[in-house]
Amino acid sequence: MPDQPCGFLVLDKPAGLTSHACVARVRRAYKLKRVGHGGTLDPAVTGVLPLALGPATRLLPYLEGDKTYRGVVQLGVRTVSDDLEGEVLARAAVPALEAGDLTAALAAFRGKIQQVPPQVSAVHVDGQRAYKRVRQGEQLELAARPVTVHRLELLGWDPASGALEVEVACSAGTYIRALARDLGEALGCGGALARLRRTGALGFDLEQAVPLAYLDQLPLPPLLDPLAALAHLPRRQLAEAEQVDWRCGRAIGQILPLENGQAVVVLSQDGNLAGMARARGEGLLQPKLVFNAAG
């Protein structure tokens, strides 16, 4: 690996900051230009924001995509943004509901579902972000997209305020604001996201997260080893005779049976990360990312 900072930093993002602002803070602190984040968080959302530093930015596509959240849904209100940050469109009385009623309603949103993104979102519409068009006064008809909700559990219910707390584990691209909106519609009173905290993303969780304030003091938080972030993928260690071929971008033997297209972590002879490959036909691994490439 190149002799420069390379690894992952997990921030516990505070409310009020954009993900881009967090990236800028990390760039200044570590004096690096190459810093990327794994999944944008809205300014009001707190929690796990994984950041890749240096050459590790090239590893972001290989990390696990699933995410977990804890959030509070406010029933009885509809907003333009599907959260309480947006303009209120309508209010309605919340029906008399028991925890069992809510658990039954949540069941419809588990598994593979079709979800319409919020109007105020980063989805592209004719080459422009949806939120920009909404701010210009447009009303958009966004197409539903397939997402997967692996887990959706009721953690608490306050009938007096009409607020419920939920825990969600979902695929990348799932909008928790849209879940709040759709749950409210299913219950006949509308709903909007009141608070949200991301507890896990890209294989990282809150236990690994550090407060943003840690960037203002020395020593800076140590970076997490890229190999730890790639632990969910199979590995292939190079023999001494294969290292030149690898560094020149030539395919190497697969050894283990793998599905075509499977991503594989490639290790150098000394056990360091040499790059990433994908399984292809004929029992070969095709280099896709080579660190310390020859030439």
N, C-alpha and C positions, 0 to 999 in steps of 0.2 A: 504494500500500500504506500502511497506517496507520503513523504515526511511532512505532514501538515495535519491540523485537526480534522478528524474524520470519525463521525459517529452520530448518535442521536441524543437530543436533549428533549425532555418532556416537560413542558411548562404547565402549571396550573393557572390557566388564563383567568384573569379577573374580569369582572363585568366592566363595560365601558370602553374597552379597547378592541380594535379590529385585529384579525389574525395578521394582516399586513404590518400593522404597527408592532406586533410582537416580533415578527421576523426582523424588522428594522432594529429593534433593541438588541436582538441576539447578534446581528451583524456587527453592530458597534462594539458590543462587549467582547466578542471573540476576534474582532478585526478580520472578518471574513466577508467576501462578497457572495460566496456560494452558500446560501441558506435557503431551504425550502420547507414548507409545512405540509403535513399530511391531512388535509381536510379542513376547510374553512369553518370557523365558528362565528356566528353572528355576534356583534358587539355585546349584546346583553347576556350571552351564554357564557358560562364559566366552565372550567375543567380542563380535561386532557387535550393538549395541543402538541402533538409530536412534531419535532423539527429535525431536519437532516442537515448536517454541517459538512462542508467540503465535499469530497468525492462521494460521501454517503447519500447526497441528493439523487444520485443515479440509481439508488436502491429503492427509492420510494415505490415504484410500480410493483415491486416484488413483496411488499409487506401485506399482511392480512388486511382485508378491507372492512371487516365487520366492526361495528361500534356499539357502545352501550351508553345509556342515559338514565338519569333520574329527573323527572319533571313534574310540574304541577299544572293541571288543566283547570281553567276557570270556565265553568258552565254558565249559560245564560247571556253570553255576549258574542257577537260576531264583529271582527275587525278586518280592515283592508289587508293587513299583513298576517293574519291568523295568529297574532300574539298581542299582548297588551301594550306593546310599543306603538301599534298602529292606530289609525283613526277608527273610532267605533262606528260601525254601520248599523247595528241593531242590538237591542236588548230584549230579553224575554224571561219570563218566570221559569225557574228550574222546577221540574216536576218532583213529586215526592219519590225519592229513590233510596233503596237500600243498597248495601255493599254488594249483595247478590245480583241486583239488577245491573250494576256497573260491570261486574265480572262477566256476566252473560253478554253484555254489549261489546266488551273488549274482545271477546272470542272471534268476532267477525273480522278483526284486523290482524289476526295472527296468520302466519304462513306466507305464501306468495300472493300478493295482492296488487291491484292496479291503483296507483296513487296520482292524483293531480297535484303538481307542485303549487306552492303558494304564489299568488300574484306578485308579491314582493319577494323575488328570489333571483338567483344568479343564472337561471335557465336562459339559454339563448333563444330568442324569437326573431327570425329574419336578420340574424347577425348582430342583434343588440340584446343586452341583458334585460330580462323581464322587468326588474325593479326600475330601470331607467325609463322604460316606456310607461309604466304605471305612474311614475312621478310626473310625466308629461301629460297625464290626464287620460291615458288609454285604459280601456277595460279589455283584458286579454282572455282568450279562450285557449288555455293551455291543455295540451294532450296528456292523458294519463300515461304513466310509465310503470313498468313492472318493478316492484321492490319486494324484499323478503323481510318479514318481521319474525325473528326466531323466537323471541320471548316478549310478552307484554303482560305485566302483572300489576294488579292493584295493590298499592302499599298503604293507602289511607284514603278516607272519605269524610268530609266535613259537610253534613247536610245544611248546616246553618249558613255557611258561606258559598256553598255550591262548588267547592274546590276539591279535586281529587289528586292524589299523588300516584304516579306510575313509574315503573321501571321498564325500559325497552332495550332489547338487543336486536339489532337490525343490520341489514346490508348497507353498503355505501349507497348514497343517493336517496336514502329515506329521509323525509322531512317530518320531524316530530311536530312541528307547527301544523302540518297537514293532518296528522293523526288527531290532534286536538280539535281541529275544525270538523273533521269527518265524524268523530265521536259525538260532538255536540249536535251535528245534523241528525245522526242516527237516534239521538235521544229527544230530538224535537225542540231543542232550546238554544242551539248554537253553542260554540265553545271556542276558546282561544288559549294559547299557551301563556301561562303566567310566569313560570320560571323554568330554567333548564340548566342542568349540569351534566357535562359529558364525563363519564366515569371510566371509559376505555375506548381506545382507537388504535388501529393498526398493530394490535398485539401489545400495546402499552396500557398501563392503568394508573390510577391516582397514587398508588404506593411509590411509583417511580417519578412522579411529577414534583417539580420544585416551584416555589413562588417566584413571580417575576422580580421581586426585590432582590433575590439572590444574584441577579446580574449586576447589581451595583456594588458588590463587595468582592474582595479577593480572599482566598482563591475562588475562581469561577467554578460552578458545578462541573464535575467530571462528566465526560460524554459516555453514553452507553455504547458498548461494543456492538458493531454492526452484526456480528455473528449471532448475538443473543436475539436481535430483532428478526433474524432469518431462521430461527430454530424450528419453525413449522415446515420447512422445506427439506427435501432429501439432500445429502451431501456427497460429493465425489472428490477424493483427495488425489492430487497428481503424483504420479511416480516421477522420479528424477528424469527419466528419458522423455517424459511427456511435456515438461515445462516449456521447452523451446517451441514446440508445436502450439501450445496454448497461447503463449505470448505473441505468436505470429497469427493468431486467429484461426488456426486449423482445428477441425473437429477431432474429438478424442472419443475413445470407447465408452460405452454407456455403463457397462458392468451390471448394475441392478436393472430389473425389468421396470420400465416406466411407461406411462401413457404418453402418446405423441403430444408434444407441446408442453409437457411438464417442466416447470422451472426447477433448476438444480443449482445449489451453492457449490462452487468449485474452490477447493482449498489448495494452496501451494504445498510443496513437500514438507515445509516446516509448520503447517497448520494454519497459516494466515489466509485471509480472504484473498483469492486470486481473481474472482469475478463471478459472473452468472452465465449459465448456459440453459438451453432448452433441448429436451429430448426430441430427436427426429427419427425417421425411419432408418433401417439398416443398423440399429443398435448403436447409434452415435449421439454424442452431445455436441450441439452447435454453439460455439461461443456467441454470447449476446452482449456481454459487458466484460471487458478485460482490463484489469488494473495493471499498471506497469507494462503496457503493451510494447513489444519490440518495434523499433522504428518510429 
